[in-house]
Amino acid sequence: MKRILPISVISAVLTILLTGISSTLNSQEISLKYNYPADKGVKYVMTSTMAQVMDIQGQTMQTDVNSVFGCSVKSAGNQNGNIAVEVTVDTLGQVTSSPMGGSGGSVAGIKGKSCKLTITPDGKVIDLTGAEAVTFNVEGSGESNLSSSLGDFFPRLPLTAVKAGDTWTYTDSTITKTPTTNMKVTDVAENKIEGVELIDGIECARIKSTHTGVMTMSLQAQGMDIFIKGPYTGTSECIFAVKEGYFLNLKSATSVKGTLDLPSMGMNMPITMDMKSECVGK
């Protein structure tokens, strides 16, 4: 009769084995780049919250916005060393609440609509015209398009091979345009490969980043021109599937402290925006 090893021994052996695997993974150099499959889309669901506080002549007014964006992403071929991806919308919705009341909900007629984007191998979106062409209406917010959801959808990757503990910096800007809003974000990101690990059997790189920069926005609401500008700080954490070529999870938190100008009313007031989001892929 074969002798069965005690559970404690099996556990110890597995611990040693996994420690060895982790050590080996973290000592290897890896190259990270996007390479979505062409036959089956990777599904994502992104949930976001924003608390916006304005100081109006000594009185504060808070507006809360909750949104969800679900989509699938697959490869649409290569373009001069870059990557074309096709994004198909599964769900889109936004709910806004303030002392003035609530508005929003699911966006009707958007499910199944798709667009093509061009991204660099490290994740910078360089062509948003396809996303800008897919327009929709959000109750209480007016007309918008998919560029507002996809302009900075893909977390950025290092341009060279890296291993656990390596750091790098990049400076970039993102511009998104909708029928009522223009926004530019200039971002300086300090990034670090925290480690390479197995998650559900998939070799993944964990990237943590700190962000600083400036956000400027111009928009029209209720017939008025509104301008918002201010510095921001933030953090993000990305889980990227190394061999598969796409991210599995992205969490971020951002805080903007700026000013809001209403030229037609001669008003200038402080504004803060605290945003959190998580995008989960499968």
C-alpha positions as CSV (number, residue, x, y, z in Angstrom):
1,M,0.0,0.0,0.0
2,K,1.4,3.4,-1.0
3,R,2.0,5.8,1.9
4,I,0.1,9.1,1.5
5,L,2.1,12.2,2.3
6,P,0.7,14.4,5.1
7,I,-1.1,17.6,4.0
8,S,1.5,19.7,5.8
9,V,4.3,18.1,3.8
10,I,2.4,18.6,0.5
11,S,1.7,22.2,1.4
12,A,5.4,22.8,2.2
13,V,6.5,21.3,-1.0
14,L,4.0,23.4,-3.0
15,T,5.1,26.6,-1.1
16,I,8.8,25.9,-2.0
17,L,7.8,25.1,-5.6
18,L,5.8,28.3,-6.0
19,T,8.5,30.4,-4.4
20,G,11.0,29.0,-6.9
21,I,8.7,29.7,-9.8
22,S,8.1,33.3,-8.6
23,S,11.8,33.8,-8.1
24,T,12.5,32.5,-11.6
25,L,9.8,34.7,-13.2
26,N,11.1,37.8,-11.4
27,S,14.6,37.3,-12.5
28,Q,13.8,37.1,-16.2
29,E,13.6,40.0,-18.6
30,I,10.3,40.3,-20.4
31,S,9.1,42.3,-23.4
32,L,5.6,43.7,-23.0
33,K,3.5,44.7,-26.0
34,Y,-0.1,44.5,-27.1
35,N,-1.2,41.6,-29.3
36,Y,-4.9,41.0,-29.1
37,P,-6.3,37.8,-30.6
38,A,-8.2,38.2,-33.9
39,D,-10.6,35.3,-33.5
40,K,-12.2,36.2,-30.2
41,G,-12.6,39.5,-28.4
42,V,-11.3,40.1,-24.9
43,K,-14.2,41.3,-22.8
44,Y,-13.9,44.3,-20.4
45,V,-16.1,45.9,-17.9
46,M,-15.0,49.3,-16.6
47,T,-16.8,51.0,-13.6
48,S,-16.1,54.6,-12.6
49,T,-17.1,57.0,-9.9
50,M,-16.5,60.8,-9.7
51,A,-17.2,63.2,-6.9
52,Q,-17.1,66.8,-8.1
53,V,-17.2,69.6,-5.6
54,M,-17.6,73.3,-6.5
55,D,-17.3,76.3,-4.1
56,I,-19.9,78.8,-5.2
57,Q,-19.5,82.0,-3.2
58,G,-18.7,80.1,0.0
59,Q,-21.2,77.4,-0.5
60,T,-20.2,73.9,-1.7
61,M,-22.2,71.8,-4.2
62,Q,-21.3,68.2,-4.9
63,T,-22.2,66.2,-8.0
64,D,-21.7,62.5,-8.1
65,V,-21.3,60.6,-11.4
66,N,-21.3,56.8,-11.7
67,S,-20.7,55.1,-15.0
68,V,-20.2,51.7,-16.6
69,F,-18.6,50.8,-19.9
70,G,-18.5,47.2,-21.2
71,C,-16.8,46.2,-24.5
72,S,-14.9,43.5,-26.3
73,V,-11.5,44.2,-28.0
74,K,-9.9,42.1,-30.8
75,S,-7.2,42.5,-33.3
76,A,-8.0,44.0,-36.7
77,G,-4.5,43.6,-38.2
78,N,-1.2,45.5,-38.2
79,Q,-0.7,49.0,-39.6
80,N,2.8,50.1,-40.3
81,G,4.2,48.6,-37.1
82,N,1.1,49.7,-35.1
83,I,-2.0,47.7,-34.2
84,A,-5.5,48.1,-35.3
85,V,-8.1,46.9,-32.8
86,E,-11.9,46.6,-33.2
87,V,-13.9,47.6,-30.1
88,T,-17.5,46.5,-29.8
89,V,-19.8,48.0,-27.2
90,D,-21.6,45.7,-24.8
91,T,-23.0,48.2,-22.4
92,L,-22.8,51.9,-21.6
93,G,-24.5,54.0,-18.9
94,Q,-24.1,57.0,-16.7
95,V,-26.0,58.3,-13.7
96,T,-25.5,61.8,-12.3
97,S,-26.9,63.0,-8.9
98,S,-26.7,66.5,-7.4
99,P,-28.7,68.9,-5.2
100,M,-30.5,69.8,-8.5
101,G,-31.7,66.2,-8.9
102,G,-30.7,63.1,-10.8
103,S,-30.4,62.1,-14.5
104,G,-28.9,59.5,-16.8
105,G,-29.2,55.8,-17.1
106,S,-28.4,53.2,-19.8
107,V,-27.6,54.5,-23.2
108,A,-30.2,53.2,-25.7
109,G,-29.1,51.8,-29.0
110,I,-25.4,51.6,-28.3
111,K,-25.1,47.8,-27.7
112,G,-23.3,46.1,-30.7
113,K,-21.9,49.3,-32.2
114,S,-18.2,49.0,-33.0
115,C,-15.2,51.1,-34.1
116,K,-11.6,50.7,-35.0
117,L,-8.7,52.3,-33.2
118,T,-5.0,52.3,-34.0
119,I,-2.6,51.9,-31.0
120,T,1.1,51.6,-30.7
121,P,2.6,48.4,-29.4
122,D,3.0,50.1,-26.0
123,G,-0.6,51.2,-25.9
124,K,-0.8,54.8,-27.0
125,V,-4.0,55.5,-29.0
126,I,-2.9,57.3,-32.2
127,D,-6.1,57.3,-34.2
128,L,-9.5,58.0,-32.5
129,T,-11.5,59.0,-35.6
130,G,-13.4,55.7,-35.6
131,A,-14.4,56.2,-31.9
132,E,-15.4,59.9,-32.6
133,A,-17.8,58.7,-35.3
134,V,-19.9,56.6,-32.9
135,T,-22.1,59.1,-31.2
136,F,-24.8,58.8,-28.6
137,N,-26.8,60.8,-26.1
138,V,-26.6,60.6,-22.3
139,E,-29.6,62.0,-20.4
140,G,-28.7,65.2,-18.7
141,S,-25.2,65.4,-20.4
142,G,-26.0,65.8,-24.1
143,E,-24.3,64.3,-27.1
144,S,-21.0,62.4,-26.7
145,N,-19.0,59.7,-28.5
146,L,-16.8,56.8,-27.8
147,S,-13.6,58.8,-27.7
148,S,-14.4,59.8,-24.1
149,S,-14.3,56.2,-23.1
150,L,-11.4,55.0,-25.3
151,G,-8.9,57.9,-25.4
152,D,-6.8,56.5,-22.6
153,F,-8.4,53.0,-22.3
154,F,-5.1,51.0,-22.7
155,P,-2.5,51.2,-20.0
156,R,0.9,52.1,-21.3
157,L,3.8,49.7,-21.4
158,P,7.6,50.0,-21.3
159,L,9.3,50.4,-24.6
160,T,12.2,48.1,-23.7
161,A,12.6,44.7,-22.1
162,V,12.2,44.8,-18.3
163,K,12.4,42.7,-15.2
164,A,11.0,43.0,-11.7
165,G,12.1,46.2,-10.0
166,D,12.8,48.1,-13.2
167,T,11.4,51.7,-13.5
168,W,10.8,54.0,-16.4
169,T,9.1,57.4,-17.0
170,Y,7.0,58.7,-19.8
171,T,5.4,62.1,-20.6
172,D,2.4,62.1,-22.9
173,S,-0.8,64.0,-23.7
174,T,-4.3,62.8,-24.6
175,I,-6.9,64.8,-26.5
176,T,-10.5,63.8,-26.7
177,K,-13.3,65.6,-28.5
178,T,-17.1,65.2,-28.4
179,P,-19.7,67.5,-29.9
180,T,-19.9,69.5,-26.6
181,T,-16.5,68.9,-24.9
182,N,-12.8,69.2,-25.6
183,M,-10.4,67.8,-23.1
184,K,-6.6,67.6,-23.0
185,V,-4.7,65.7,-20.3
186,T,-0.9,66.0,-20.0
187,D,0.5,63.1,-18.0
188,V,3.9,62.5,-16.4
189,A,4.0,58.9,-15.2
190,E,6.6,57.2,-13.0
191,N,6.3,53.4,-13.5
192,K,7.6,50.3,-11.9
193,I,7.4,46.6,-12.6
194,E,6.5,45.3,-9.1
195,G,6.8,41.7,-10.1
196,V,6.0,38.9,-12.5
197,E,3.6,36.3,-11.2
198,L,1.2,33.5,-12.1
199,I,-2.5,34.5,-11.9
200,D,-4.9,31.7,-12.6
201,G,-2.1,30.0,-14.5
202,I,-1.3,33.1,-16.6
203,E,2.1,34.8,-16.5
204,C,1.4,38.4,-15.6
205,A,3.4,41.6,-15.0
206,R,2.2,43.9,-12.2
207,I,2.9,47.6,-13.1
208,K,2.3,50.3,-10.5
209,S,2.4,54.0,-11.5
210,T,2.2,57.5,-10.1
211,H,0.8,60.3,-12.2
212,T,1.1,64.1,-12.2
213,G,-0.1,66.5,-14.8
214,V,-2.6,69.1,-15.9
215,M,-6.1,68.7,-17.2
216,T,-7.8,71.4,-19.3
217,M,-11.4,71.2,-20.5
218,S,-13.8,73.4,-22.4
219,L,-17.5,72.5,-22.7
220,Q,-20.9,73.9,-23.4
221,A,-23.8,73.3,-21.0
222,Q,-27.2,75.0,-21.1
223,G,-25.9,77.4,-23.7
224,M,-22.9,78.6,-21.6
225,D,-19.2,78.1,-22.2
226,I,-17.4,76.5,-19.3
227,F,-13.7,76.2,-18.8
228,I,-12.0,73.9,-16.3
229,K,-8.3,73.7,-15.7
230,G,-6.1,72.3,-12.9
231,P,-3.3,70.1,-11.8
232,Y,-3.9,66.5,-10.9
233,T,-2.2,63.6,-9.1
234,G,-3.0,59.9,-9.4
235,T,-2.0,56.3,-9.0
236,S,-2.7,53.2,-11.1
237,E,-2.0,49.5,-11.1
238,C,-2.1,47.3,-14.2
239,I,-2.0,43.5,-14.5
240,F,-0.8,42.6,-18.0
241,A,-0.8,39.1,-19.4
242,V,2.7,38.7,-20.8
243,K,2.3,36.0,-23.5
244,E,-1.3,36.8,-24.4
245,G,-0.6,40.5,-25.1
246,Y,-3.3,42.4,-23.3
247,F,-4.2,43.7,-19.8
248,L,-6.4,41.9,-17.4
249,N,-7.0,44.5,-14.8
250,L,-6.5,48.3,-14.4
251,K,-7.3,50.2,-11.3
252,S,-6.8,54.0,-11.0
253,A,-7.5,56.9,-8.7
254,T,-7.1,60.6,-9.7
255,S,-7.7,63.9,-7.9
256,V,-8.0,67.2,-9.8
257,K,-7.8,70.5,-7.9
258,G,-8.5,73.4,-10.3
259,T,-10.8,76.3,-11.2
260,L,-14.0,76.6,-13.2
261,D,-14.6,79.7,-15.3
262,L,-18.0,81.0,-16.5
263,P,-17.1,84.0,-18.6
264,S,-20.7,84.9,-19.5
265,M,-21.5,85.3,-15.8
266,G,-18.1,86.7,-14.7
267,M,-17.6,83.8,-12.3
268,N,-14.5,81.9,-11.3
269,M,-14.7,79.2,-8.6
270,P,-12.6,76.4,-7.1
271,I,-13.4,72.9,-8.2
272,T,-12.2,69.4,-7.1
273,M,-12.8,66.1,-8.9
274,D,-12.0,62.8,-7.3
275,M,-12.2,59.9,-9.6
276,K,-11.8,56.1,-9.2
277,S,-12.1,53.4,-11.8
278,E,-11.5,49.7,-12.3
279,C,-11.4,47.9,-15.7
280,V,-11.6,44.1,-15.5
281,G,-10.9,41.8,-18.5
282,K,-11.6,38.2,-19.1
